[in-house]
Each structure stands twice: as structure tokens, then as C-alpha cells.
């Protein structure tokens, strides 16, 4: 099933209820269950998470045995090794890296505004997010050579299947892009091993006891998880503010809480991880529906976030909804439960930092029609997205 047809198929199933059987294969028989109800989401991802597991991950060709694809004891060890860096307290150690990356984009926007030349907002958001995570990992800003090589990550992510694991043919098709990613990763590992002790200031330097292959997998995993979702969220937010300009002034008046509400509302409408696949390990029941062993269980934050039973006027952009904490199971752009995104505190902090640097000074005016969403492995706006910047 094509990626375009998939979202239409899910929309149709969603109309039947919060837990809906559907067929994604060519046989026409039920082989999946769509889950959008708040209580059922919590059952799959939290309360009965042991019954609903990942299989061979759709991104394994890119991420290897990194944190996202690992399971069981290897996942637990890797999560423990990284968790301290991404807590609310841990993120404070990297404020200088986040601020430096934000100021790099702010200077670029200053120059574009002064020279009256357009910029691609999507590319700017992507560069910021990639620069930030690279500084966090290596202690150094992103250089042009590495940026060019890591641009291949976007090509690989765009080609990943949406609901299932990828096959060998897909890995072979993506071999040139994967080789470019590997070149950047292994060069960074070699530089980290050769660095003087005083220069070892990034997360990568704390992973050097691992074999190079596992370090590579962990580094690429953090690059993908640490920039793709952040970049797409920031891009969607700029597009939403272009359509709803009054909220910019509202957020500036509200300060940090207003910035956080803007980000949360963008994540509600356009969660980057819009579909979370799991497999039932045994025959069970969800929302009154029988779920057979081996059935694909698709948790869909995009549809949950747009459910009128959970969110009044769900398609409207209204950051004030986040004046109160959402009810559990109704808002999960980073996932929920033990396998929720490790870097969600870091992602929120870097997005707020960039908004603090850009919102008071520049308003982008997009010069092309607003793009349609692309429902691939992530939910991204179709580009390019040129804009002129007004002070």
C-alpha cells in the first residue's frame, strides 16, 4: 500500500471507532488494528506494553543496533548509558551548545533580512537541529563536509516503509546514502578517539568503550532522533504562524510558557512520529475487538490528536489549550511509556531556545503555497519552503 493510500485507509478506519480492524495487505483479510482512543493507547504503550512489541525495525538499515531498534537487555543497557544526558537536569549541561546553534541561525536570518534575500525555512530548521545534536555529540559545531554527508539521512528516512520493517532490497537501494552517513560517523569516532582529554566534551566521548560498530549505530540513532523530529516540528510551527499571525504576539507576551504552548500545539497538529507500529505477541483484546497473535497494532498520534471527542475544534491552531496538562493518552507526540523518546526534554528545550532567538526579530513570509503533509516514516511538509524575512 502506498504512503498516500495509507493515510486515507487509516482515516476510513478511524471513523469506525477508537479501535478499528483493517487490512493493509493484498489479501483483503484483517492483518492490522488501528488504535486511537486514549485508554487503548495507554494499554498498548504503557499498561500492557509487554504484549505489544517491536519486530525488526523499519529503520534498522540506517540505525543498526542503536537505541531505537534495540530490544531486551541491549536496549536497557543502552538506555541506562544515555539517559542521564537527556533528563531535564542533564540537558542544562548543554545549554551553550543549544544557544550557539540558535545564534548561528539568528545571524543567518539577520543577514537575509538585511540583504532582502529569501531563505528556505525548512532547510534552516533542519540545519539548526542537526547542528545542535552534532555539537551535543562531539562538542564541536557542524562543519560543511559533515553536513553534506548527513544530508543523506533525510533521503534514507524518506524512503523508509511506514508500518513494517524494511527489507534487504531497500537497504541495497540506499547503499550510497548509507555510505555517506557511515563516512561522517566513523570519522567522528576516529577524531573522538584521538582527541586530547580536555577536548572530550560530547556524549560520543563517553561511548568509546563500545565497539566502533555499536558507537556508529548509537551516534546515527541520536542524529536521526535528535534532528528529524525537531526540524519538522519547527518547520510546521513557522507555517502555522504564517497562517495564524496573531499567535506570534500572544507568545511574545506570554514569554517561555507561550513558546512552549506554540511548540506543543504544533506537535499536536503535526506529530513527527505520526504512527507507532507494534505487534501483538499473543491473542488479546483491545476496545472490545479481538487482536490475534502477530497482528500489527498501529497507534496513531496524528488521529488521536485530531479527535473531536478529545480536543475541541481539533483542526484549529490554539496554543491556549496547553494552559493545562493534557489528559493521559490524548497527547503523545514523543510516544509514552518505557519506550517514549529519550530526548523529548532536550528537543523541547532546543525548540524554545530557537524561538527565543527568532520570534522577537523576524517574521517569515512564505513565497509559495503552504505545502501538503507527507505521511512517510515521519510527518513532514513537502518542500522547498522559501520565505522572505521581515523585521
Helices and strands as residue ranges (DSSP letters): H 3-14, E 19-22, E 32-35, H 38-42, I 43-47, G 49-51, E 52-53, H 60-63, H 72-83, G 84-86, H 88-92, H 95-115, E 119-120, H 121-138, H 144-150, H 152-159, H 168-173, H 175-194, G 197-199, G 203-206, H 212-243, H 246-254, H 256-269, E 276-280, E 284-286, E 289-291, E 296-299, H 301-304, G 319-323, H 344-358, E 363-366, E 373-375, E 379-381, E 386-390
